[in-house]
Amino acid sequence: MSDLVTTSMVSTELTSADLESILQSTIQLAKTAGKLILEGSQAIQWASDNNVNEKKNAVDLVTEYDVRVEELVRKEIQEKYPHFRFQQYSGVKGQGSYLTRGSAPPLRLPLSSQPKPLPSLSKAVIAVEWGSDRCERTIAAKARSFARLAGNPVQGVTGGKMTHSLRSMGSAALNFAMVAQGGLDLYWEIGCWPWDVCAGIVIAQEAGGLVTGSHEAFAATASSSAFGDVTEEILTGRKYVVVRAISGDSGETSTDAQKRIISEFYESVEDAPTN
C-alpha cells in the first residue's frame, strides 16, 4: 500500500477572487483526477478477471495509477500556480515514510534521528478536531474531554492533565502526517471516514507511530499481539488515536511506551457517538 499527503504554501496574500478561482480550479482538477481513477479501477478489475499472469497484475496497476494521479495533480497545480511551494508526505508499507520539500531529497520520517521519550500527557502536544458533527451530545463530550486535557488540576479542573498544548490543523491527513514527522505527539479523532485517514495511517505507521481505534478497540487489543493492527473494524469504526514513535524508559519498549500514553489519554477523554 502506498499513500501520500500533499500540502502547498504560498507567500503572497490571496484575495477572495483568488480563492474562488482556486476553488473552481480544484473542482475541475478533482473531476479530471476522478476520471483517471475510474480508468484505473476498470483496468484493475480487468486484470483481476482475466489473466493474472499478465506483466501488470492488479497490484502493479494500483501503484501505476497512484503515481499517475499524483503526477497529474502536481503538474496541473505547478502550471497554474507556479509560485506555490509543495510539501509532500508519502509512505509505502514496508518501505518507510518520507517528507519531500520542493526539489530537495526526501527526508525519512520521523525527522529526529532517534524517537524522543514522552513521560506523560503533561509533556504532550496533542491534535484534536471538533469535526463536522456538532450535535449536543458529541460536542459536549468533546468539550469536556478537551477541558480535561488542557486544564490544570491545581486550579480546580477535575482530572486535568495540563497537556503542553492542544492543536488543530483542520485536516485528519495532516494531523497524521505531523505525528509521523514528530511535530505532534498524539492525534485523536472521532467522526472521520476511512478515506480521510487511510493515507495518514500508512505514513504514521511507517514512521514508527502506533494507530488504534476507540476506547473499546484499545481495551480489546492492548494486551494481545493484535495491538496496533489497523483491522477493517478499526478502519471503518471512525474513531482513531495515533501516537508517534516513543523511546521507552526504564526497560520499556517503544510499543509499551505508546500503550502507556494511549491508556493515560483514554482515561482522560470521553467516547462519543458518530453520526
Secondary structure, 3 states (H helix, E strand, C coil): CEEEEEEEECCCCCCHHHHHHHHHHHHHHHHHHHHHHHHHHHHHHHHHHCCCCCCCCHHHHHHHHHHHHHHHHHHHHHHHCCCCEEEEEEEECCCEEEEEECCCCCEECCCCCCCCCCCCHHHCEEECCCCCCCCHHHHHHHHHHHHHHHCCHHHCCCCCCCCCEEECCCCHHHHHHHHHHCCCCEEEEECCCHHHHHHHHHHHHHCCCEEECCHHHHHHHCCCCCCCCCCHHHHCCCEEEEECCCCCCCCCCHHHHHHHHHHHHHCCCCCCCCC
